[in-house]
Amino acid sequence: MSEAPYPSARIHEAHERVAARLRELRLDAGLTGREVAARTGWQTSKVSRLQTGATLPADDDIRAWCQACGVPDEAPDIIAAARDAGLMYMEWRRLQRTGMRRVQESRTPIHERTKAQRIYSSSVIPGMLQTHAYAAALLSNIAHFHGTPDDSAEAADARVARSQIIRRPGRTFSILVEESVLRRRVGSAETMAAQLGHLLTTAALPAVSLGVIPASTPAIWPLETFTVYDDTTVYVELLTAALTITAPSEIAQYLAAYGEMADAAVFGQDAYRIIAGALSALS
């Protein structure tokens, strides 16, 4: 998985991965750029732009390239990666310019249609498990940092309303958090205490599986917070942007990372003890 620190770098890398994959297919087929151009009816300059990343290919371009290389079955995965590169980057400031409530409401449809979520957080309590006070304090801090309108109370209303989905039948929520998340204070001590108490309560819900990765456990390095929706979409939260990933090969990497994190986590009473310890440390 890429460790590029900035969203712009990640987007550039996404473009590069698409171009590199096209080059690999051409080389594996033993074709020159001119031969690909001849088979597709393109100018050689177009072949050069696509395989160097100067131009992001359209869906039909990818299908034609894969057909020319004799591997049409490769097209769907590359198409998904190209769409991610073109569409996955959303600036938080653009979404937030009318307030945080809009950001929360924009995530409602995917939550409504998803049956199984896998959530990993290395920074804060996942939104699905947040109290109103915790959510309001967190969202207020985010709005202040980005210099956007502070409608944190209304945004928290929307987040808490959305989180009621964990009580509906037919859905599962597998959630992993780093132990440091439990000890990072958001809002007042009272707000944090109430949040940890709420976490203990919601963790007992039938649809919820909560794991805590102990700080003392050697594990994969902490990753950016992400959610996997029905194994078909990954939503990654960064400082200045959100990435929506649909390429099967990249989703597979996030699922593999989630699996490693889950292996390092503790569940049930062991997880509850860590939460209780964080709660006691507030007093």
C-alpha positions as CSV (number, residue, x, y, z in Angstrom):
1,M,0.0,0.0,0.0
2,S,1.3,3.5,-0.8
3,E,2.7,5.5,2.0
4,A,2.6,8.9,0.1
5,P,1.9,11.6,2.8
6,Y,-0.2,14.0,0.7
7,P,-3.4,13.4,-1.3
8,S,-1.9,15.1,-4.4
9,A,0.9,12.6,-4.3
10,R,-1.6,9.8,-4.0
11,I,-3.6,11.0,-7.0
12,H,-0.4,11.2,-9.0
13,E,0.5,7.7,-8.0
14,A,-3.0,6.5,-9.0
15,H,-2.4,7.9,-12.5
16,E,1.0,6.3,-12.6
17,R,-0.3,2.9,-11.6
18,V,-2.8,3.0,-14.5
19,A,-0.1,3.9,-17.0
20,A,2.3,1.4,-15.6
21,R,-0.3,-1.4,-15.9
22,L,-0.9,-0.5,-19.6
23,R,2.9,-0.6,-20.2
24,E,3.1,-4.0,-18.5
25,L,0.4,-5.4,-20.7
26,R,2.1,-4.2,-23.8
27,L,5.4,-5.6,-22.8
28,D,3.9,-8.9,-21.7
29,A,2.3,-9.2,-25.1
30,G,5.6,-8.5,-26.8
31,L,4.3,-5.5,-28.6
32,T,5.8,-2.1,-29.5
33,G,4.0,1.1,-29.1
34,R,3.6,1.3,-32.9
35,E,2.1,-2.1,-32.9
36,V,-0.5,-1.2,-30.3
37,A,-1.3,2.0,-32.3
38,A,-1.7,-0.1,-35.5
39,R,-4.0,-2.6,-33.7
40,T,-6.2,0.1,-32.2
41,G,-6.1,2.6,-35.0
42,W,-4.6,5.3,-32.9
43,Q,-1.8,7.7,-33.4
44,T,1.5,6.6,-31.8
45,S,1.4,9.9,-29.8
46,K,-1.8,8.7,-28.1
47,V,-0.2,5.4,-27.1
48,S,2.8,7.3,-25.7
49,R,0.5,9.6,-23.6
50,L,-1.5,6.7,-22.2
51,Q,1.5,4.6,-21.2
52,T,3.4,7.5,-19.6
53,G,0.5,8.8,-17.6
54,A,0.3,12.1,-19.5
55,T,-3.3,11.3,-20.3
56,L,-5.7,9.3,-18.2
57,P,-7.4,6.8,-20.5
58,A,-11.1,6.6,-21.1
59,D,-13.0,3.3,-20.5
60,D,-13.0,2.5,-24.2
61,D,-9.3,3.3,-24.5
62,I,-8.6,0.7,-21.8
63,R,-10.8,-1.9,-23.5
64,A,-9.1,-1.3,-26.8
65,W,-5.6,-1.5,-25.3
66,C,-6.4,-4.8,-23.5
67,Q,-7.9,-6.2,-26.6
68,A,-4.9,-5.3,-28.6
69,C,-2.7,-7.0,-26.0
70,G,-4.8,-10.1,-26.1
71,V,-6.0,-9.8,-22.5
72,P,-9.5,-8.3,-22.6
73,D,-10.3,-9.7,-19.1
74,E,-7.8,-7.3,-17.6
75,A,-9.9,-4.3,-18.6
76,P,-12.5,-4.1,-15.7
77,D,-9.8,-3.8,-13.0
78,I,-7.9,-1.1,-14.9
79,I,-11.1,0.8,-15.7
80,A,-11.9,0.8,-12.0
81,A,-8.4,2.1,-11.2
82,A,-8.6,4.8,-13.8
83,R,-12.0,6.0,-12.5
84,D,-10.6,6.1,-9.0
85,A,-7.7,8.2,-10.3
86,G,-10.1,10.6,-12.0
87,L,-12.9,10.8,-9.4
88,M,-11.7,9.6,-6.0
89,Y,-10.2,12.9,-4.9
90,M,-12.7,15.3,-3.2
91,E,-11.4,18.4,-1.4
92,W,-12.7,18.7,2.1
93,R,-12.9,22.5,1.7
94,R,-15.2,22.2,-1.3
95,L,-17.5,19.8,0.6
96,Q,-17.3,21.8,3.8
97,R,-17.8,25.3,2.4
98,T,-21.4,25.3,3.3
99,G,-20.8,23.5,6.6
100,M,-20.1,20.1,8.0
101,R,-23.7,18.9,8.0
102,R,-23.5,18.6,4.2
103,V,-20.5,16.3,4.5
104,Q,-22.3,14.0,6.9
105,E,-25.4,13.9,4.7
106,S,-23.3,13.1,1.6
107,R,-22.3,9.8,3.2
108,T,-25.8,8.6,4.0
109,P,-26.6,6.8,0.8
110,I,-23.7,4.4,0.9
111,H,-24.4,3.7,4.5
112,E,-28.0,2.9,3.7
113,R,-27.2,0.5,0.9
114,T,-24.3,-1.3,2.6
115,K,-24.8,-4.6,4.4
116,A,-21.3,-5.1,5.8
117,Q,-18.9,-2.5,6.9
118,R,-15.3,-3.0,8.0
119,I,-14.0,0.1,9.8
120,Y,-10.4,0.9,10.9
121,S,-9.5,4.0,12.8
122,S,-6.1,5.2,14.0
123,S,-7.2,8.7,15.0
124,V,-10.7,9.0,16.6
125,I,-13.7,7.0,17.7
126,P,-15.5,5.9,14.4
127,G,-18.4,8.1,13.5
128,M,-20.8,5.1,13.8
129,L,-20.0,4.9,17.5
130,Q,-19.8,8.5,18.4
131,T,-21.9,10.4,21.0
132,H,-23.4,13.7,20.0
133,A,-21.1,15.7,22.3
134,Y,-18.0,13.9,21.0
135,A,-19.0,14.3,17.4
136,A,-19.8,18.0,17.9
137,A,-16.5,18.7,19.6
138,L,-14.6,16.8,16.9
139,L,-16.4,18.4,14.0
140,S,-16.0,21.9,15.5
141,N,-12.2,21.3,15.7
142,I,-12.2,20.3,12.0
143,A,-14.2,23.3,10.9
144,H,-11.9,25.6,12.9
145,F,-8.8,24.0,11.3
146,H,-10.2,24.3,7.8
147,G,-11.6,27.8,8.3
148,T,-15.1,26.6,7.2
149,P,-18.5,27.4,8.7
150,D,-19.0,25.8,12.2
151,D,-22.3,24.1,12.1
152,S,-20.9,21.3,14.3
153,A,-24.1,20.8,16.3
154,E,-26.2,20.3,13.2
155,A,-23.5,18.1,11.7
156,A,-23.4,16.0,14.9
157,D,-27.2,15.6,14.6
158,A,-26.7,14.3,11.1
159,R,-23.9,11.9,12.1
160,V,-25.8,10.5,15.1
161,A,-28.9,10.1,13.1
162,R,-26.9,8.2,10.4
163,S,-25.3,6.0,13.1
164,Q,-28.7,4.6,14.1
165,I,-28.3,2.2,11.2
166,I,-26.2,-0.1,13.5
167,R,-29.5,-1.0,15.2
168,R,-31.2,-2.1,12.0
169,P,-31.3,-5.9,11.2
170,G,-29.5,-7.4,8.3
171,R,-26.2,-5.4,8.7
172,T,-22.8,-6.1,10.3
173,F,-20.2,-3.6,11.5
174,S,-16.7,-4.9,12.1
175,I,-14.7,-2.1,13.8
176,L,-11.1,-1.9,14.8
177,V,-9.5,1.0,16.7
178,E,-6.0,1.7,18.0
179,E,-5.7,1.9,21.8
180,S,-4.4,5.4,21.4
181,V,-7.8,6.4,20.0
182,L,-9.4,5.6,23.4
183,R,-6.9,7.9,25.2
184,R,-6.9,10.8,22.8
185,R,-9.2,13.3,24.5
186,V,-11.8,15.0,22.2
187,G,-13.8,17.7,24.0
188,S,-14.0,17.8,27.8
189,A,-13.1,15.0,30.2
190,E,-16.9,14.6,30.7
191,T,-17.5,14.3,27.0
192,M,-14.7,11.7,26.7
193,A,-16.0,9.7,29.6
194,A,-19.5,9.6,28.2
195,Q,-18.1,8.6,24.8
196,L,-16.1,5.7,26.3
197,G,-19.2,4.6,28.2
198,H,-21.2,4.7,25.0
199,L,-18.6,2.7,23.3
200,L,-18.9,-0.1,25.9
201,T,-22.7,-0.1,25.3
202,T,-22.7,-0.1,21.5
203,A,-19.9,-2.7,21.4
204,A,-22.4,-5.1,22.9
205,L,-24.9,-4.7,20.1
206,P,-25.5,-7.9,18.0
207,A,-24.4,-6.3,14.7
208,V,-21.2,-4.8,16.1
209,S,-17.8,-6.5,16.5
210,L,-15.3,-4.2,18.2
211,G,-11.6,-4.9,18.3
212,V,-8.9,-2.8,20.1
213,I,-5.3,-3.0,18.9
214,P,-3.2,-2.7,22.1
215,A,-0.5,-0.2,22.0
216,S,2.0,-2.9,23.2
217,T,1.2,-5.3,20.4
218,P,3.6,-5.4,17.5
219,A,1.6,-4.9,14.4
220,I,1.4,-3.4,11.0
221,W,2.1,0.4,11.2
222,P,-1.0,2.5,11.9
223,L,-2.7,3.3,8.6
224,E,-5.0,6.1,7.6
225,T,-8.6,5.7,8.8
226,F,-10.7,3.8,6.3
227,T,-14.0,2.0,5.8
228,V,-14.7,-0.9,3.4
229,Y,-18.3,-1.1,2.2
230,D,-19.5,-4.6,1.1
231,D,-16.0,-5.4,-0.1
232,T,-16.7,-3.2,-3.2
233,T,-15.7,0.3,-2.1
234,V,-13.1,1.8,0.2
235,Y,-13.4,5.3,1.7
236,V,-10.2,6.7,3.0
237,E,-10.0,9.8,5.2
238,L,-7.0,12.1,4.9
239,L,-6.3,15.6,6.3
240,T,-7.4,17.5,3.2
241,A,-9.3,15.0,1.2
242,A,-11.3,11.8,1.0
243,L,-10.5,9.0,-1.4
244,T,-13.1,6.7,-2.8
245,I,-11.5,3.5,-4.1
246,T,-13.2,0.9,-6.3
247,A,-10.4,-0.9,-8.0
248,P,-10.6,-4.6,-7.0
249,S,-6.8,-4.9,-6.6
250,E,-6.6,-1.9,-4.3
251,I,-9.7,-3.1,-2.3
252,A,-7.9,-6.4,-1.8
253,Q,-4.9,-4.6,-0.3
254,Y,-7.2,-2.8,2.2
255,L,-8.9,-6.1,3.1
256,A,-5.5,-7.7,3.6
257,A,-4.4,-4.8,5.9
258,Y,-7.7,-5.1,7.8
259,G,-7.1,-8.8,8.3
260,E,-3.6,-8.1,9.7
261,M,-5.0,-5.5,12.0
262,A,-7.8,-7.8,13.2
263,D,-5.2,-10.5,14.0
264,A,-3.4,-8.0,16.2
265,A,-6.6,-6.8,18.0
266,V,-8.3,-8.1,21.1
267,F,-12.1,-8.5,21.3
268,G,-14.8,-9.1,23.9
269,Q,-13.8,-8.8,27.6
270,D,-10.1,-8.1,26.7
271,A,-11.2,-5.1,24.6
272,Y,-13.7,-3.9,27.2
273,R,-10.9,-3.9,29.8
274,I,-8.8,-1.6,27.7
275,I,-11.7,0.7,27.2
276,A,-12.4,0.6,30.9
277,G,-8.8,1.4,31.6
278,A,-8.9,4.5,29.4
279,L,-12.1,5.5,31.2
280,S,-10.5,5.2,34.6
281,A,-7.5,7.2,33.4
282,L,-9.8,10.2,32.9
283,S,-10.5,10.5,36.7
